[in-house]
Amino acid sequence: MKYRRLVAASGVLLLVSACQGRERPRGSFPTDTGASPSGDAASSDDAWSGPGADAEMWGDAATPTDDGGSDTGTTTDAGTSMPDSSAPPDTSTSPDTSVPTCPPAPGALAIVEVMVASQSGTDRGEWFEVVNTGACTIDLAGLEIGSPTSDLTPVTHSVTAGRVSPGGHFVFALSGDPADNHDLPFDYVYGTGSRDDVFLGNTGDVLTIAYGGLTLDRIEWTDADFVRGMSMTFPRGASPADNDDLGLWCDASSVYSTRDGVFYGTPGAPNDTCP
Ligand SMILES: [Ca+2]
């Protein structure tokens, strides 16, 4: 399916609070009632909602396991193509701290894959992937992941550590537990296991990555824009600068896990192509 209603944009001022000042609603945690991985899109929101507020820091949840980058990527800016399958695989297992880094910057980091809902019920199998489209290894510390609750309360997580080399893919996971994320290969965990986590809403939501108050990329979807168990995928070979072109996105076709279901996507690897 195409994602004509998705929105990706850069260069937009992010109007969300820093983690220290964040307030979260307390309330219900709706149960998903949507379709199976082979069926229709999800029909309910898994984001928390309700009145009240509770501030909580997020940094302790970060568990980087891999720098996720590839030192062999060939892209140099957002206007070039994503790495394709002919590129050498990402074999990095730990950050090389001797490599000079750049901070996240507009045009150098793009959201290219999003698993809004991996399954029905309480779902902690959500994840998303970014690609470094610049020429410099990016130090992801300080990157802010943002997604509001269903009542539009801002929720952010400030990334504590992580590096992604030029052309490299980097996977942010809600959960680092293989039983929750279906054996997902990931680079960083942004969830804490609490209801205050950043959740990707199933009835429609927005995901942003920002740095220094500037939004670097933004993806918006509705319940009609994804299939449960399949990531929304920006196709390999297309320019991330074109991820505003909603017709270019599609459902992933590669299977990355069969643990407790069948899950489609290419976490940490070049994306599938689209029909
Ligand atoms: Ca991928």
Boltz pocket constraint, residues with backbone or C-beta under 6 A from the ligand:
constraints:
  - pocket:
      binder: B
      contacts: [[A, 113], [A, 129], [A, 169], [A, 265], [A, 266], [A, 267], [A, 268], [A, 269], [A, 270], [A, 271], [A, 272]]
      max_distance: 6.0
